[in-house]
């Protein structure tokens, strides 16, 4: 039995031969009777649709189907080319081919190479279908609050390149992506009405892999602006935070503004890593690293007792800072306990929250002795009265 993929080229080969006949001045006829060109083309296209459906359920492998449908795309493109060279207008025939292409790319796009060039007549047809969505999206981009000028201009420029005639060479993948862009971006703009549209919009652009280099430049300039005025340490922490916040993955596998470029998350992430490496180098060059470890003040206290004192100081509001992390770090750098020369901020944090009753009792005893010492040195009369009272 002959494979379906060995014979189904006939419908479009018939179309190709028929159009060549028109180009050569050969009259079209069917069974000795004149047949209008539009009717003949429509009949061939109906047969092609049936053949494609049969090909998918024929049991052929993925690779064979891909080769078959890519050939079909090329046959349709050749038909557009011949029609464009025929004298006169052939709007009806072109519309029939547009409908056939819509059918092919709607139902069988998984088997076709989306990087193939799209015939001009079909790209004009698709742009006309998307024009209403374009106008609605453009109006929202121009008027919605909460989007900076730079991002607004970047997105409007992308849309205008397609709809003002600049995009003269389009692939099927570019048209797929344009349709996705209009749908997803319009969805964000409709939902976000509270004046904070830019952040969810940027997140969506990462999600649909809008790897336009103008968008990448916008992201880089946004980071550069926020870095100004920060210390070296602040820059390093900010860059690390931005790197962790990059959305990973996307909802449009295999699609992107430009398939030839890496995903925008990869390009932006690589740039941030370069910036982080530069910040680390600057920090290492500017830090005054001592030749020997910094001296510490030793306390005749255990780590749990030091943590208990930190808690008392913190809860009484004696520290100016409200950052426990900073308190633990500075305390560990400057103090040592009676058993440990090096105290880690982590051990202080652990003991701070553990509420060790033994440590608390030892601290309370120390505080009682301190109060007695204060009374003796600063309030001697009160100390004498207290001593006399104890003898009674």
Secondary structure per residue as TSV (DSSP state, phi and psi in degrees):
chain	resnum	aa	ss	phi	psi
A	1	X	-	360.0	132.2
A	2	X	-	-77.7	137.3
A	3	X	-	-64.0	144.9
A	4	X	H	-60.5	-29.2
A	5	X	H	-77.7	-7.8
A	6	X	H	-90.7	-15.1
A	7	X	H	-122.7	-16.5
A	8	X	T	-78.4	7.1
A	9	X	T	-76.8	-7.5
A	10	X	H	-59.0	-44.0
A	11	X	H	-56.7	-49.6
A	12	X	H	-75.4	-26.7
A	13	X	H	-66.7	-36.8
A	14	X	H	-61.5	-43.6
A	15	X	H	-62.5	-45.4
A	16	X	H	-59.4	-46.0
A	17	X	H	-65.5	-38.7
A	18	X	H	-64.0	-44.6
A	19	X	H	-67.7	-35.6
A	20	X	H	-62.6	-37.8
A	21	X	H	-63.2	-41.1
A	22	X	H	-63.1	-41.4
A	23	X	H	-64.5	-30.6
A	24	X	T	-89.8	3.7
A	25	X	T	83.8	11.2
A	26	X	-	-79.5	130.9
A	27	X	-	-73.0	149.3
A	28	X	-	-95.9	130.9
A	29	X	E	-148.1	160.6
A	30	X	E	-137.5	116.3
A	31	X	T	54.0	46.7
A	32	X	T	76.4	7.0
A	33	X	E	-123.8	137.8
A	34	X	E	-61.5	139.9
A	35	X	-	-127.9	123.6
A	36	X	-	-59.4	139.9
A	37	X	H	-58.6	-42.6
A	38	X	H	-59.7	-42.6
A	39	X	H	-66.2	-39.5
A	40	X	H	-65.9	-43.4
A	41	X	H	-63.7	-41.8
A	42	X	H	-61.6	-40.4
A	43	X	H	-64.4	-42.3
A	44	X	H	-64.1	-39.8
A	45	X	H	-66.5	-37.0
A	46	X	H	-62.8	-42.0
A	47	X	H	-65.6	-36.4
A	48	X	H	-63.2	-41.7
A	49	X	H	-60.1	-44.0
A	50	X	H	-63.5	-41.1
A	51	X	H	-65.0	-40.5
A	52	X	H	-63.7	-43.1
A	53	X	H	-61.8	-41.3
A	54	X	H	-65.8	-35.4
A	55	X	H	-62.7	-39.9
A	56	X	H	-65.6	-36.6
A	57	X	T	-94.4	12.1
A	58	X	T	-78.7	-11.1
A	59	X	T	88.6	6.1
A	60	X	-	-71.1	155.4
A	61	X	-	-72.6	167.3
A	62	X	H	-59.5	-43.9
A	63	X	H	-64.3	-40.4
A	64	X	H	-65.5	-40.5
A	65	X	H	-66.6	-37.0
A	66	X	H	-63.7	-45.1
A	67	X	H	-62.2	-40.1
A	68	X	H	-65.0	-50.6
A	69	X	H	-71.9	-30.8
A	70	X	H	-65.2	-34.4
A	71	X	H	-65.5	-38.6
A	72	X	H	-62.3	-42.0
A	73	X	H	-59.4	-42.6
A	74	X	H	-66.5	-38.0
A	75	X	H	-63.8	-42.0
A	76	X	H	-64.1	-42.5
A	77	X	H	-61.9	-39.7
A	78	X	H	-63.5	-36.6
A	79	X	H	-65.1	-41.1
A	80	X	H	-59.2	-42.9
A	81	X	H	-61.8	-44.1
A	82	X	H	-65.6	-42.8
A	83	X	H	-59.8	-37.6
A	84	X	H	-67.3	-21.1
A	85	X	H	-93.5	-9.3
A	86	X	S	-73.6	142.8
A	87	X	S	-68.7	150.9
A	88	X	S	83.7	-176.6
A	89	X	-	-98.3	143.9
A	90	X	-	-136.6	49.3
A	91	X	H	-59.7	-40.4
A	92	X	H	-65.1	-43.7
A	93	X	H	-65.7	-40.0
A	94	X	H	-65.4	-40.4
A	95	X	H	-62.7	-38.5
A	96	X	H	-63.9	-42.1
A	97	X	H	-65.5	-36.8
A	98	X	H	-61.4	-43.7
A	99	X	H	-65.6	-37.2
A	100	X	H	-65.0	-42.8
A	101	X	H	-64.7	-40.7
A	102	X	H	-56.5	-45.5
A	103	X	H	-63.0	-45.3
A	104	X	H	-61.9	-45.2
A	105	X	H	-84.4	-18.4
A	106	X	H	-79.2	-44.8
A	107	X	H	-96.1	-21.8
A	108	X	S	-126.9	21.0
A	109	X	G	-64.6	-24.9
A	110	X	G	-66.2	-18.0
A	111	X	G	-101.5	-0.8
A	112	X	S	-110.4	153.9
A	113	X	-	-81.7	111.5
A	114	X	T	-76.1	-5.3
A	115	X	T	-88.6	-0.9
A	116	X	S	-68.4	146.4
A	117	X	B	-66.6	138.5
A	118	X	-	-93.1	128.3
A	119	X	-	-54.9	142.8
A	120	X	H	-56.7	-41.0
A	121	X	H	-63.3	-38.7
A	122	X	H	-74.3	-37.9
A	123	X	H	-63.9	-38.4
A	124	X	H	-63.1	-40.1
A	125	X	H	-62.3	-45.7
A	126	X	H	-67.1	-40.5
A	127	X	H	-65.4	-34.3
A	128	X	H	-65.9	-39.4
A	129	X	H	-65.5	-32.0
A	130	X	H	-91.4	-1.6
A	131	X	H	-63.6	-39.2
A	132	X	H	-64.6	-42.3
A	133	X	H	-63.2	-37.4
A	134	X	H	-62.4	-46.2
A	135	X	H	-62.1	-41.6
A	136	X	H	-65.9	-42.9
A	137	X	H	-66.2	-41.8
A	138	X	H	-63.0	-42.1
A	139	X	H	-62.7	-41.8
A	140	X	H	-66.6	-41.8
A	141	X	H	-61.8	-36.9
A	142	X	H	-74.4	-27.4
A	143	X	H	-115.4	-18.5
A	144	X	-	-70.2	145.0
A	145	X	S	-83.5	159.5
A	146	X	S	87.5	13.4
A	147	X	-	-119.2	128.2
A	148	X	-	-67.8	158.2
A	149	X	H	-60.9	-41.1
A	150	X	H	-63.2	-46.4
A	151	X	H	-68.0	-39.6
A	152	X	H	-58.9	-47.2
A	153	X	H	-65.5	-38.2
A	154	X	H	-61.2	-45.8
A	155	X	H	-73.2	-38.8
A	156	X	H	-65.5	-37.8
A	157	X	H	-63.2	-39.7
A	158	X	H	-61.3	-45.0
A	159	X	H	-67.2	-43.2
A	160	X	H	-66.5	-28.5
A	161	X	H	-61.5	-27.7
A	162	X	H	-89.1	-33.3
A	163	X	H	-105.9	-1.6
A	164	X	S	-109.5	14.3
A	165	X	S	92.6	-0.7
A	166	X	-	-72.2	-34.5
A	167	X	-	-81.3	87.4
A	168	X	-	-91.2	-9.6
A	169	X	S	-133.6	106.9
A	170	X	-	-123.3	147.1
A	171	X	B	-102.2	168.2
A	172	X	H	-64.2	-35.2
A	173	X	H	-64.3	-37.2
A	174	X	H	-63.4	-40.0
A	175	X	H	-69.2	-38.9
A	176	X	H	-57.6	-46.1
A	177	X	H	-68.5	-38.4
A	178	X	H	-59.8	-43.5
A	179	X	H	-63.4	-43.5
A	180	X	H	-61.5	-44.3
A	181	X	H	-59.0	-48.9
A	182	X	H	-60.9	-41.6
A	183	X	H	-67.7	-48.7
A	184	X	H	-73.1	-44.3
A	185	X	H	-66.9	-41.6
A	186	X	H	-61.4	-37.0
A	187	X	H	-61.7	-42.6
A	188	X	H	-65.3	-45.0
A	189	X	H	-64.6	-32.5
A	190	X	H	-72.2	-36.6
A	191	X	H	-77.8	-39.1
A	192	X	-	-88.8	104.6
A	193	X	-	-122.9	6.4
A	194	X	S	-92.9	13.1
A	195	X	S	83.0	7.2
A	196	X	-	-124.0	58.9
A	197	X	H	-86.8	-27.4
A	198	X	H	-63.7	-43.8
A	199	X	H	-63.6	-50.8
A	200	X	H	-64.6	-29.4
A	201	X	H	-68.1	-43.3
A	202	X	H	-62.2	-41.6
A	203	X	H	-60.1	-41.2
A	204	X	H	-66.3	-39.2
A	205	X	H	-64.9	-35.8
A	206	X	H	-64.1	-42.0
A	207	X	H	-63.0	-34.8
A	208	X	T	-99.0	12.6
A	209	X	T	53.7	60.9
A	210	X	-	-82.1	77.6
A	211	X	-	-88.2	41.4
A	212	X	-	-71.7	133.8
A	213	X	H	-65.4	-25.5
A	214	X	H	-68.0	-36.8
A	215	X	H	-67.7	-40.2
A	216	X	H	-61.2	-42.8
A	217	X	H	-62.4	-39.0
A	218	X	H	-60.7	-45.4
A	219	X	H	-62.1	-41.1
A	220	X	H	-66.9	-42.7
A	221	X	H	-66.0	-35.0
A	222	X	H	-62.3	-42.7
A	223	X	H	-67.3	-43.2
A	224	X	H	-60.3	-40.1
A	225	X	H	-62.6	-42.1
A	226	X	H	-73.3	-21.9
A	227	X	H	-73.6	-28.9
A	228	X	T	-64.4	133.4
A	229	X	T	93.1	-10.1
A	230	X	-	-90.3	151.2
A	231	X	-	-70.9	170.7
A	232	X	H	-59.5	-42.6
A	233	X	H	-65.2	-39.9
A	234	X	H	-65.1	-38.0
A	235	X	H	-63.4	-45.1
A	236	X	H	-59.9	-47.1
A	237	X	H	-64.9	-39.7
A	238	X	H	-64.6	-43.3
A	239	X	H	-64.6	-39.7
A	240	X	H	-62.0	-42.3
A	241	X	H	-63.5	-43.6
A	242	X	H	-63.6	-37.8
A	243	X	H	-63.7	-39.4
A	244	X	H	-71.5	-22.8
A	245	X	T	-88.9	-3.4
A	246	X	S	-66.1	122.1
A	247	X	-	-63.8	135.4
A	248	X	-	-101.9	145.9
A	249	X	S	76.3	-173.6
A	250	X	-	-169.7	165.6
A	251	X	S	-91.6	11.3
A	252	X	S	-136.3	69.5
A	253	X	T	-56.0	128.9
A	254	X	T	86.0	-4.7
A	255	X	-	-111.0	160.6
A	256	X	-	-179.7	164.2
A	257	X	S	-57.3	-47.0
A	258	X	-	-132.0	103.9
A	259	X	T	-61.9	-17.9
A	260	X	T	-75.4	-17.7
A	261	X	S	-101.4	155.2
A	262	X	-	-64.0	167.6
A	263	X	-	-60.8	149.8
A	264	X	H	-62.4	-32.7
A	265	X	H	-64.8	-35.6
A	266	X	H	-71.7	-46.4
A	267	X	H	-63.3	-45.3
A	268	X	H	-68.4	-39.4
A	269	X	H	-63.4	-41.8
A	270	X	H	-63.3	-40.9
A	271	X	H	-64.6	-41.7
A	272	X	H	-64.0	-38.9
A	273	X	H	-64.0	-36.7
A	274	X	H	-64.9	-40.9
A	275	X	H	-65.4	-39.5
A	276	X	H	-64.3	-43.6
A	277	X	H	-60.9	-40.2
A	278	X	H	-64.6	-40.6
A	279	X	H	-65.7	-40.3
A	280	X	H	-61.4	-41.2
A	281	X	H	-65.2	-41.7
A	282	X	H	-63.2	-41.1
A	283	X	H	-63.4	-43.4
A	284	X	H	-65.9	-30.5
A	285	X	H	-78.7	-31.3
A	286	X	H	-93.5	-19.6
A	287	X	S	-71.4	137.9
A	288	X	-	-89.5	95.7
A	289	X	-	-83.0	117.9
A	290	X	-	-68.1	149.6
A	291	X	S	-72.2	-25.7
A	292	X	S	-128.3	158.8
A	293	X	-	-58.3	144.2
A	294	X	-	-62.6	141.2
A	295	X	-	-71.5	148.0
A	296	X	-	-120.8	156.9
A	297	X	E	-91.8	124.4
A	298	X	E	-86.0	138.9
A	299	X	-	-116.3	142.8
A	300	X	S	-84.4	51.0
A	301	X	S	-132.1	153.8
A	302	X	-	-83.8	166.1
A	303	X	H	-60.4	-43.1
A	304	X	H	-60.9	-35.7
A	305	X	H	-69.3	-39.8
A	306	X	H	-61.3	-43.4
A	307	X	H	-61.9	-35.9
A	308	X	H	-66.2	-41.2
A	309	X	H	-63.5	-40.9
A	310	X	H	-58.4	-42.0
A	311	X	H	-64.3	-42.7
A	312	X	H	-62.2	-45.7
A	313	X	H	-61.3	-43.1
A	314	X	H	-67.5	-44.6
A	315	X	H	-72.7	-21.7
A	316	X	T	-87.1	-1.6
A	317	X	T	74.3	27.9
A	318	X	-	-80.2	-24.8
A	319	X	-	-80.8	139.5
A	320	X	S	-73.0	-40.2
A	321	X	-	-78.4	152.4
A	322	X	-	-105.9	9.4
A	323	X	-	-97.5	106.5
A	324	X	H	-63.5	-35.0
A	325	X	H	-58.2	-42.8
A	326	X	H	-68.0	-39.4
A	327	X	H	-62.5	-46.1
A	328	X	H	-61.3	-40.8
A	329	X	H	-65.2	-48.1
A	330	X	H	-69.4	-39.3
A	331	X	H	-61.6	-44.0
A	332	X	H	-65.3	-32.4
A	333	X	H	-71.6	-34.0
A	334	X	H	-104.6	-12.4
A	335	X	E	-124.6	154.5
A	336	X	E	-131.1	150.5
A	337	X	-	-90.3	176.9
A	338	X	S	-70.7	-16.7
A	339	X	S	-115.3	-17.8
A	340	X	-	-126.1	122.3
A	341	X	S	-71.3	-39.8
A	342	X	S	-108.7	122.2
A	343	X	-	-108.8	135.4
A	344	X	-	-95.4	146.8
A	345	X	H	-57.6	-32.7
A	346	X	H	-65.0	-40.9
A	347	X	H	-68.1	-37.0
A	348	X	H	-62.1	-43.3
A	349	X	H	-62.3	-42.9
A	350	X	H	-63.2	-44.9
A	351	X	H	-70.6	-30.2
A	352	X	H	-59.4	-42.6
A	353	X	H	-93.0	-6.3
A	354	X	H	-82.2	-21.4
A	355	X	-	55.4	59.6
A	356	X	-	-71.0	114.6
A	357	X	H	-64.7	-32.0
A	358	X	H	-65.4	-44.1
A	359	X	H	-64.6	-40.9
A	360	X	H	-63.0	-38.7
A	361	X	H	-65.9	-42.4
A	362	X	H	-64.4	-39.7
A	363	X	H	-66.7	-40.9
A	364	X	H	-61.4	-42.2
A	365	X	H	-62.1	-41.6
A	366	X	H	-62.2	-41.3
A	367	X	H	-65.6	-37.0
A	368	X	H	-63.2	-44.0
A	369	X	H	-62.9	-38.7
A	370	X	H	-65.0	-39.9
A	371	X	H	-64.2	-40.8
A	372	X	H	-63.9	-38.3
A	373	X	H	-68.2	-38.1
A	374	X	H	-62.3	-44.8
A	375	X	H	-62.2	-39.9
A	376	X	H	-66.4	-41.5
A	377	X	H	-84.1	-34.7
A	378	X	H	-111.5	-20.6
A	379	X	-	-134.4	68.0
A	380	X	H	-62.6	-36.0
A	381	X	H	-62.5	-44.5
A	382	X	H	-64.1	-35.9
A	383	X	H	-66.2	-39.0
A	384	X	H	-66.1	-41.9
A	385	X	H	-63.2	-42.9
A	386	X	H	-62.5	-41.0
A	387	X	H	-65.6	-42.8
A	388	X	H	-63.1	-39.8
A	389	X	H	-63.0	-37.4
A	390	X	H	-68.0	-28.9
A	391	X	H	-78.3	-20.0
A	392	X	-	-70.3	360.0
